[in-house]
Amino acid sequence: GTREAVTPVLVPPNDPDALAGAVIGLLNDPERRNRLATQSKAVHAERFTVERMVAATAAVYDDVLSTRRARR
């Protein structure tokens, strides 16, 4: 998933053993999986509402238009 929407489980890059260990750790720990899922759902509900996404998109358009006007 996207970095913003998923509670991270961090492992060093290019370390397949660390990745395997992290996955196995999650498979063996249902409480942690549930906690991470709950956190991710809360972040998603806060950051990815339709209203917020519309506002962010409108802000990009406003920024582009104001920059374009300033160049004239």
C-alpha contacts under 8 A as a table, 3 or more apart, distances in Angstrom:
res1	aa1	res2	aa2	distance
1	G	5	A	6.73
1	G	6	V	6.14
2	T	5	A	5.45
2	T	6	V	6.34
3	R	6	V	5.72
3	R	7	T	7.78
3	R	8	P	7.45
4	E	7	T	7.95
5	A	40	S	6.15
5	A	41	K	7.98
5	A	43	V	6.39
5	A	44	H	5.54
6	V	40	S	5.12
6	V	43	V	7.89
7	T	36	L	6.00
7	T	37	A	7.59
7	T	39	Q	6.53
7	T	40	S	5.23
9	V	22	A	7.34
11	V	15	D	7.42
11	V	18	A	5.94
11	V	19	L	6.01
11	V	22	A	7.38
12	P	15	D	5.82
12	P	18	A	6.99
12	P	19	L	7.98
15	D	18	A	5.41
15	D	19	L	6.42
16	P	19	L	4.95
16	P	20	A	6.01
17	D	20	A	5.06
17	D	21	G	6.05
18	A	21	G	4.99
18	A	22	A	6.12
19	L	22	A	5.09
19	L	23	V	6.21
20	A	23	V	5.16
20	A	24	I	6.06
21	G	24	I	5.12
21	G	25	G	5.91
22	A	25	G	4.96
22	A	26	L	6.25
23	V	26	L	5.14
23	V	27	L	6.16
24	I	27	L	4.95
24	I	28	N	6.14
25	G	28	N	5.21
25	G	29	D	6.21
26	L	29	D	5.09
26	L	30	P	6.92
26	L	32	R	6.87
26	L	33	R	6.06
27	L	30	P	6.78
27	L	33	R	7.84
29	D	32	R	5.47
29	D	33	R	6.41
30	P	33	R	4.96
30	P	34	N	6.10
31	E	34	N	5.13
31	E	35	R	6.16
32	R	35	R	4.95
32	R	36	L	6.06
33	R	36	L	5.17
33	R	37	A	6.05
34	N	37	A	5.01
34	N	38	T	6.08
35	R	38	T	5.14
35	R	39	Q	6.21
36	L	39	Q	5.09
36	L	40	S	6.09
37	A	40	S	5.09
37	A	41	K	6.13
38	T	41	K	5.17
38	T	42	A	6.24
39	Q	42	A	5.15
39	Q	43	V	6.25
40	S	43	V	5.12
40	S	44	H	6.09
41	K	44	H	5.04
41	K	45	A	6.08
42	A	45	A	5.12
42	A	46	E	6.23
43	V	46	E	5.14
43	V	47	R	5.96
44	H	47	R	5.28
44	H	48	F	5.33
44	H	49	T	7.71
45	A	48	F	5.92
45	A	49	T	6.24
46	E	49	T	6.65
47	R	52	R	7.01
48	F	52	R	6.41
48	F	53	M	6.30
49	T	52	R	5.27
49	T	53	M	6.24
50	V	53	M	5.17
50	V	54	V	6.07
51	E	54	V	5.20
51	E	55	A	6.12
52	R	55	A	5.03
52	R	56	A	6.07
53	M	56	A	5.09
53	M	57	T	6.13
54	V	57	T	5.13
54	V	58	A	6.08
55	A	58	A	5.06
55	A	59	A	6.09
56	A	59	A	5.02
56	A	60	V	6.43
57	T	60	V	5.21
57	T	61	Y	6.52
58	A	61	Y	5.10
58	A	62	D	6.11
59	A	62	D	4.95
59	A	63	D	6.05
60	V	63	D	5.10
60	V	64	V	6.20
61	Y	64	V	5.15
61	Y	65	L	6.08
62	D	65	L	5.17
62	D	66	S	6.02
63	D	66	S	5.22
63	D	67	T	6.08
64	V	67	T	5.21
64	V	68	R	6.13
65	L	68	R	5.04
65	L	69	R	6.16
66	S	69	R	5.07
66	S	70	A	6.14
67	T	70	A	5.11
67	T	71	R	6.45
68	R	71	R	5.33
68	R	72	R	6.88
69	R	72	R	5.46
